[in-house]
Amino acid sequence: MKRLLFIAPVIAFVALVGVFGYGLTQDPKKLPSALIDRPLPAFDLPGITPGGGFASASLKGEPMLLNVFASWCAACPQEHPMLTRISGEGVPVYGLAWKDKPQDTRDWIERFGNPYRRIAADEAGRTAIDLGVTGVPETFILDKKGRVRFKQIGPISPEDWDGTLKPLIARLRAEA
Amino acid sequence: MLAEIGLFALILALLTAVAQAVLPMVGAVRGNVAMMMFGRTAAQLQAVLIVTAFAMLMICFGRADFSVQLVAEHAALSQPLPYRLAATWGNHEGSMLLWVLILAIFGAGIARFGDNLRPSLQARVLSVQAMISVAFLAFSLFTSNPFLRLFPVPADGAELNPLLQDPGLVFHPPLLYLGYVGFSVTFSFAVAALLEGRADAAWARWMRPWVLAAWVPLTCGIALGSFWAYYELGWGGWWFWDPVENASLMPWLIGTALLHSAIVTEKRQALAGWTILLAILAFSLSLIGTFLVRSGILTSVHAFAVDPQRGVFILAMIVGSTGTALALFAWRAPQLKSGALFAGISREAGLTLNNLFLMAVTAVVFLGTFYPVIMEAVSTDKISVGPPYYNLVFVPLMIPLLLLVTVGPVLQWKRDGAARVGDKLRWTAIVALSAFAGLWIALGIRNAASAFGFALAVWLVLGGVMVLVRRWRGPDGFSGRLVRNTPPAVIGMALAHAGLGVMTAGVVMMSGYATSKILVMTPGETTMLGAMQVTLNSVGEVRGANYTATQARFAVREGDRLRDLKSERRFYPISRSQTTEAGIGTSILGNSYVAIGDVQAGPRGQGIVVRIYHHPLVGWIWFGALMMAMGGASSLADRRFRIGAPVRAPRPLFSGNLVPAE
């Protein structure tokens, strides 16, 4: 029995190496592509205020942004002014508050301002798993039919917007 | 020419390491003194060779020799010289060379300062050390040769990642590596003990200074990294639970556990197997940290260029070192003589509990860090856990650990009684509890958690102070003789524990009372954040050596104090990347922090995005860490470590009134 205690570290280690070995065979750059050109996974989430949430099915009709954020996220305040600017340019921005208490999200929005058309609260983080969210902030670009066309990991910088996202939105608008 | 000398020295170092790995080990098994002694010579020769190689690479960077590919990729003429030199280790190949450099210096240290070690133990330690060296030198030479030539030679080079062009980052990696690699020594000691089948008090005594020698720079390195993230990333946070941060925290936590369990092994000959396991784990986690950064298995802001092939090599090294060591542990550790028994309330029991908590905390961080990898292996999702996870599990584990920190030093070895412990802690507990009650009332009923956090800080700081007070107070009150005779190790312990308290105060304050605000400001505009009055004075363009920047100047008034702060948003044209330089006004009580974003339309027309933060007591976090490091250094300076001679059995000074053991 005592012997087993001394062998346990080796067994745990072997399992870990197996996981690492598998991890190495995965291309980290593939990460964002899982959902590309596919519709959003179905969700219908409550908002941070009663009646304020939205369902995935409602995100269509025009190109838009789905931004995953959280009040505890350090980089989100940095991205926040950019979202304000984007929504000011007439592109709808929807928010998904990830693993955040609605009260905290409300305080955060109150403090920094609200660039979002609607905010859904993914308190349990289940929808974020379906979306394949790896961290906050993360932003999905949706086309008119509600399909994911691009995924931005990390805060949107002015360069990202002007160089990549804005032209993409313009292209998506031109699509039938 | 210089590059070739460096490469040649590196190849010679590899050959030396191979000899050093084999001969002393054979000598130790056969009892051949000459072969064992060869280890000492080889270790020092290897250090000289690698110092040469590293110096050559550094000179290549200093002279901006773009015929060396590494230099061309990471240095530019417009870059200031110090950053060009720092670029030597600001990239994958160079940082690996720094790894082996530190490894070799530690090896030479064992050879040089290990005169009092049992020769067979020293030979085995040096041999294991050389095996690690062989692996890393081979890794460096075969997969990441820093001396590769480039033809045709470019006129100018690319540049070091601008985020890394910062004084803090010049010292951060070497300090971290001193820590990571320092644990290779304790690893070698552990493996050597398993091979010898002996892990006694003398072994623990020899190993302890090396644990400290790794732990002190690692503490500084992590604190410096956190400080760098605070002022350079421009997010105003000091810890992000980023995989790379966690990679440095895990060996630190295990190293802290090792530091304490080695004391038990030294003083009481108990927990030898456990100490060995910790020594193996501390280095393994350092290796895994390296693996993490370089394999691309997890994404991170800190990651070097990702290369799965290198990941395979490092994984093989982890399997080779950790796997072998753990197998050896499973085989040999059960035969180790287990030490003296101890009671449920005793110094040993307290330290064991401390170890268990530190292990649990490490496990939690480990799970959080590798959750995405594990999830990906068992399902197809790729997700990560965020700060909510760590707040949920880290904090509840830290609270009992921190409570224990002050209890541990008052406990007697072997056996103690609850009443006696309560007696010694009475005043500390009364003060901490009154602090809790007073703060709870002052802060309001909803802020019980903050009040508790501050009370915990008081408990820790006072606990540290009381260690010294109890030591200095003899039967006739305070005595100068007792003060003078206090061993540096005791002062170190008091300092480190108090430092933990100072840090706790900073963390609690930052979690509960940091405030911030984002707005678009035009020059001349004034805004308030709490009691802080911030005026944007001007916005202009400035030009640095290798960047252009938008610079905003602010006047920040807090009470009577008026400060000029400037924040910059820098653009580095060569690497086409951008950084934010925050303007930070520091004081003991807290920092005011302003950072600018891009130009945007605001309510009063075109302005600049400004983020303003007030960070109360944030400096205490790093100062506390510094105190811990100084405590470790003070402990390291204790002459009992340097003099290997067996210590005299302590003579009781007065019968019946024992000086508390440290």
Interface residues (C-beta under 8 A of the other chain):
Chain A: K2 R3 F6 I7 P9 V10 F13 V14 V17 G18 V19 F20 G21 Y22 G23 L24 T25 Q26 D27 P28 L31 A34 A70 W72 C73 A74 A75 P77 Q78 H80 P81 M82 T84 R85 G88 W98 K99 D100 R111 F112 G113 A128 I129 G132 V133 T134 G135 V136 I153 S157 P158 E159
Chain B: G234 W235 G236 G237 F240 G273 L277 F291 S295 G296 I297 L298 T299 V306 P308 G311 V312 L315 I318 V319 T322 G323 L326 A327 F329 A330 A333 P334 F370 P372 V373 I374 E376 A377 T380 D381 K382 I383 S384 G386 P387 P388 N391 S516 K517 I518 V520 Q578 G597 D598 Q600 A601 V609 R611
